[in-house]
Amino acid sequence: MADSLNCDLTSLSPLQLFERVTEQGEKVRALKAGKAPKDEIDAAVRMLLSLKLSYKTTTGQDYQAGLPPRDLVLINNGTTKEEDEDFVDPWTVQTSNAKGVDYDKLIVRFGSSKIDTDLINRIERAIGQKPHRFLRRGIFFSHRDMDQILDAYENKKSFYLYTGRGPSSQAMHVGHLIPFIFTKWLQEVFDVPLVIQLTDDEKYLWKDLTTEKAYEYARENAKDIIACGFDVNKTFIFSDLDYLGTSTGFYKNIVKVQKHVTFNQVKGIFGFTDSDCIGKISFPAIQAAPSFSSSFPQIFNGKENIRCLIPCAIDQDPYFRMTRDVAPRIGQPKPALLHSVFFPALQGAQTKMSASDPNSSIFLTDTPKQIKTKINKHAFSGGRDTIEEHRKYGGNCDVDVSFMYLTFFLEDDDRLEQLKQAYTSGELLTGELKKVLIETLQPLIAAHQERRKQVTDEVVKQFMTPRKLAFEF
């Protein structure tokens, strides 16, 4: 039995080992709290000690609750320059690979689970319809406990959705739409409540903004989010600067999280230094709190056991690894997550989109002419240097930004595959592929702009007013 356990443990990554130790520690605490038989507690403790020993043997570090292994935290991402150049944290995404971040490695590094065909098929059976293109194409590629959310749904148990936006500028770009497009689909197919956090407090702490400007950006960004088509009767959008002062449930959960996470732990997880302001150090607890239904007593009637599902880009995962570690210790269910890939800048997956660089992406305020000019002039091409070479050798869809964008926004799977085959074979030229993207994005952005015009300040107020939603709890 011991040999079998040791064999199983050797196949685990350091982060998976870390999570096994954490889970076993929770089990021991639960057995002791429930006054389980002594031999059962002793067996669980022996298992815990064995796991801790394996963890130390593998990592060379003593296990510390809430503090992942140092070679895997986001400061250096657990890699060496020789291995790869990927760097991922909640504020920075860098890679040296023209194809973008190696997501298979990221899954191993973060200790999450791949969204495989079996899970996609199970989602399809549960909702009775074709999965969203983001699932079909691996844009949402990783998860934590989605199987448990499906268990709850199949057993007629409620859950809710939580996602967010850091309002760092007035204008959002098409990449910012990805979590909201997918969240809207999830809300519709599962028919569940949704809370959307606008972290204007975070942007005030990290950027050169006044609180007034950060809140103004939050309200402007809310208009773009509402324009995605969310139902006001099922969706609550809130600004941290606004809501925190009105909700005792929200603040109580923040304080509980703060009590159970040390300064040493947040330094390890987020790379904070002694010179960072205390606002940054305490902020992760604010992003954690919406994971618990008791933060929204007006929606969930004070119930604390409603499961939460969080669709987000994988760079936000450190916040929720911390949250999942704390949750059992404050008597709350762990949130489940669905992780998306990163949306590439026009200049290629190696560069980062920036609100200060209008040519780094397609913004939701761009005119049809601006969209056409940006794509033609700035979209990184996977084509060859000359038409003759392209016809002979074909293009590379793995690095071509126009094709990447079409993967996000072109609904027709067959059409996307035809374009891939034609471009790869050399039949389709780069300019022709860019034309397809232009013709896809122009009407999409124009329709969004029309919907946004209908979002008045009064509509924003309705979405952002704490209230009961169209669900009974």
C-alpha positions, 0 to 999 in steps of 0.5 A: 500500500505504501509503495503504491502511494509513493509510486502515485506521488512521484507522478505528481507535480510539486503543485499537485503535491501541495494541493494533496497535502492541503486536502489531507490537512482539511480531512484531518481537521474535519475528522477531529472536529467530527470526533471520528474514531481514533484509529481513523484520525491516526490513519489520516494523520499518517497519510498527511505526514507521508504526503508532507515528506513526499512534498519536501523530498520533491521540492526541498521545501517544508510545506506551508499552508497557503504558500505554493512551492517557491519554484512555482510561484508567479515571480519566476513561473517555475521555469528557467530561461533555458526551458522557456520564457513564459511569464504569467502573473495577474498583471503581466503575460510574456512569452518568447514563443510566436505561438503564444503561452504553452498552455499544457505546461501552464496546466501542469505548473498551476495544477489545474485540469485540462478541459478534455473531450469527456468534460465537453461532452458531459456539458453538452449532455447537461445543457442539451445543446452544442457547447460554445465555440470557446469550449469546442476550440479550446479557448477555455481549456482548463478547469478546477472542479467543473465536474462538481458544478455539473454534479450539483446541476444534475442534482438540481442544486443551485450555483452562481457565476462570478467574473470581473473586470479591472477598469483601467481605461475608458475604452475596452478592446475585443479581448476584454469581451471574451470572458463576458461572451462566455459568461453570458452563454453559461448564464443562459444555458444553466439559468443561474445568477451572475455577479460581476466585480469591477475592481476599481479599488485595485486599479487605484492601488496599482495605477496612477488614478484617482478614486474618482477616475477609477470609479468613472472607468468602472461605470463606463466599462459597465456599459460595455459589459451590459451591451453584451446582452446580460439580463438585468433581472439575473445579473448584479454588477458592482464596483468595489469602491461602491458596494463594499461600504454597503454590504456587511456580508461582503466585508465580513468575508473579506475579513475572514479571508484576511485573517487566514492568509499571512503576509508571507503567503501573499508575498509568495503567491503574488510577488509582493515586496516590503515596499508595496503599499498595504492596500495591494497586500490586502486586495486579494481578499477583496477579489476572493470574497465574491466567491462566497454567496454570503457576500450577496445576502440580497441575492441568496437570502443569506445562504452560505452554501451556494457553489460558485463558478468563475470563468476567467483568464488563467492569469487570475488563477492565483487569486482563486488558488488562495481562495480555494485554500482558505474556503474550507477554513472559513466554512465556505465551499471552494469556488470552481473555475474555467480558465481561458487562454490569453487574447493575442495583441495584433502584433503577435502572441509575444506582445501584450495589448495595451490601452495606451497603444491604440494599435495593439488591438481592436477597441470597441470604439473603433470605426469600420475604417479603423478596424480595416486599417489596423488589421491590414497594417498591424496584424502579425502574419503567418504568411511567407515573404513573397506570393510565390513562396506562400503559394508553394509552402503555405502559411502558418496558422499557429502564429497568424493573428488574423487566424487566431482572432477568427478562432475567437469570433467566427462561429462557423466551425466548417468555415474556420477549418476551410480557411485553415486548410486554404491558408496552410496549403497556400491557396489563401493569401494573407491579405485574403485572410485579413479581409475575412477577419475585417468582414467578421469584426466590423459588423460585430463591433458595429452591433456592439456600439449600437447596443451600447448606445441604448445603455443609459446611466439609468440602466447602469444604475439598475444593474449596479443597485443591490437587489433581489434577482429573479431566483429563489434561494 
